[in-house]
Amino acid sequence: MSGHKTEKCNCGHDHHDHHEHHECCGGHDHHECCGHHHHDVEEKKELTSHAKKTIYTIENIDCANCASKIEKKINELPEVEEAVLTFATKQLQVASDSEKDLLPLLQKACDSVEDGVVIKEKKRSVKALREEKKEENKKGEIISIGIGAALFIAGVICNGKMEIVPIVLFVLSYLILGGGIVLTAGKNLLKGRVFDENFLMSLATLSAFAIGEFSEAVGVMLFYRIGELFEHIAVERSRSQIMEAVDLRPEVVNRMTGEKVEVIPSEDAQVGDIVLVRAGDRIPLDSVIVEGESQIDTSAVTGEPVPVKVKVGEKVTSGCVNLTGVLKVKVEKVLEDSMVTRILNSVENAASSKPKIDRFITKFARVYTPFVVGLALATAILPSIFTGNWEHWIYTAITFLVISCPCALVLSVPLAFFSGIGAGSKRGILFKGGVALEALKDVKQVVVDKTGTITEGNFVLQKCVAVEGTEEELLRLAGNCELISTHPIGNSIVTAGKEKGLKLERPQKAEEISGKGIRASLKEGEILCGNRTLMEENKIDLQQYEKKSYGTEVLVALNGKFIGYLVISDTIKEDAISAVRQIKGEKVDITMLTGDAKKSADAIAKEVGIDNVYAQLLPQDKLEKLQQIRKEKGAVMFVGDGINDAPVLAGADVGAAMGSGADVAIEVADVVFMTSSVEAIPTSIRIAKQTGKIAVQNVVFALAIKVLVMILGLLGFANMWLAVFADTGVAMLCVLNAIRILYKK
């Protein structure tokens, strides 16, 4: 996951194990031992239908409450096994094995809830989808609101000066502003939909007309329309901001045939095609460089701001920007399988995964509206019987009808989670759904793997200590011996020698001693290169050797005399110390589970500030330890590489995969960190907590305002203007509050 190689071994396999570092089933956690097969691991996901899934887009649906009603109606169809409608992305996912053409049935279900809704199968071409996502033209609506407002203002000015003129102006204004709403309400009433927003708003304003409150009836309809318009614009903007931030797919690519450049649609590019990427262009598809060198900006994919240098033979990920040179790349994955599409799909699918609070609010909304309408009816009749003041109590009941629509509630929660998912994707963090975000905000303990998470997962020569001769000479002799080895530790010694410009020569004769090291013949004499056991078996005097550093130490003897040792260890990531400090700052404990030797694990944990360490663990031991930690501490987030740690990733409350989005990580984990940055861990926790807070704020704010207006209405202090604010005004404020998270640093 982090760019390092993973070695697999079975117990008893030789594997050139001549360094003490690699002890099967007890050594470095980077090596997968004991024949554990991760394909048997069951993924930790919610149960969903295995039927064929089709994705549709839904247009002209402006109300989140209507979206939840349509979803319920579609789920009631016998041909549909499961359906999820996501208002935030205007996407409908339907699982069905029916041979029927579902589109007419789905359209009929939509029509039974709301007129004008258009459903169609999602287009695959990038250009078509971009056209689909363009913001709707609201010019006609703005003009009608403007004319209605002008007539309303004229009516208010004339009111009291003339008798019939203001009434005519108010009626004309009402017909322009509310005619469509009343007409829709009438159609819906014939379908048996009483608790419909259009019907409730029509009933409230027509009742106001009936008791002579002409100006308030029209004014309420005017501000309701303005509120709906602004709410719609706010939702559309937030939706497009999030989707544009993650939709990095190119419309076209520059395919090369010989020296000829041909511009083709991106979905037509095939594996093996050579594509030209000029400076300033986005890399269109996951590819490998075949010609050219450049600096690329990976921030859109990984969240990492520092440009990366790339050259021939290196893989490049779609979505990254080529900053300097011209590159020719060979396509390795078609558009559908490339990173840009996987990121987009991840965000779109994540939005359809509904957290508990969202499901609760949807159920609550079904009870809330009938309850408030019943309360309005009781308010209109019961007090009036005793007081005889019918006009006052009917007016109070009308304010209840205006605030009985649960739109602010139904819209604000999913939009908050969608914004949280978008905020994560902008930072290279892919949440696999609102469920993952909701679970992450309650995490009490972060459990991390060592290799590839806290460390880079690459063995590097850290120190060269010569007790005889020079350090350069010691490194050259050890490097000569290790030229015959394929072990990562041996390779790191060879690499260090080459980087220092040393001339390395293969030994004239060499013998690899399993689990201990190498005996080789060089022109300088007989060299022993390996662990302490090898030295002691060959009666080498080690009085001058004292182990001080953590890591693997390779001891070297020349002609029976100890001449020094080399220290090789994994490199701690630059941001590890800062990240651990930030995790603790979020009042979350951190524990390291590793298969590495205890001394090495303790040393790394001490350096980065991790207090709890469990070392020399097999994969099954890690899972057992994780379950014990969860029992003692509460909800657990496990961060690993997504391959060696699959059982633990699946067993945690939240499984997070470090690395650049390999297939196994994206499949198994709930959260994928596109960059190997350790700081992505505290960032994801902060986003989850902020998202949870905003969702709760929206629910509490919307309910509190509605309840307050009801109480004020009963006491005689609330009018219809305040009721409109409690409906559309609150919904708009909830939308604006939800998208705040996108702009948080």
Buried (B, 14 or more C-beta within 10 A) or exposed (E): BBEBEBBEBEEEEEBBBBBBBBBBBBBBBBBBBEEBEBEEBEEBBEEEBEBEBBBBBBEEBBBBBBBBBBBBBBBEBEBBBBBBBBBBBBBBBBBBEBEEEBBEBBBEBBBBBBBEBEBBBBEEBBEEBBEEBEEEEEEEBEEBBEBBBEBBEBBBEBBEEEEEEBBEBBBBBBBBBBEBBBEBBEBBBEEEBBBBBBBBBBBBBBBBBEBEBBBBBBBBBBBBBBBBBBBBBBBBBBBBBBBEBBBBBBBBBBBBEEEEEEEBBBBEBEEEBBBBBEEEBBBBBBBEBBBBBBBBBBBBBBBBEEBBEBEEEBEBBBBBBBBBBBBBBBBBBBBEBBBBBBBBBBBBBBBBBBBEBBEEBBEBBBEBBEEBBEBBEEBBEEBBEEEEEBEBBBBBBBBBBBBBBBBBBBBBBBBBBBBBBBBBBBBBBBBBBBBBBBBBBBBBBBBBBBBBBBBBBBBBBBBBBBBBBEBBBBBBBBBBBBBBBEBBBBBBBBBBBEEBEBEBEEBEEBEBBEBBBBBBEBEEEBBBBBBBBBBEEBEBEEEEBEEEBBBBBBBBBBEEEBBBBBBBBBEBBEBBBBBBEBBBEBEBBBBBBBBBBEEBBBBBBEBBBBEBBBBBBBBEBBBBBBBEBBEEBEBBBBBBBBBBBBBBBBBBBBBBBBBBBBEBBBBBBBBBBBBBBBBBBBBBBBBBBBBBEBBEBBBEBBBEBBEEBBEBBBEEEBBBBBBBBBBBBBBBBBBBBBBBBBEEE
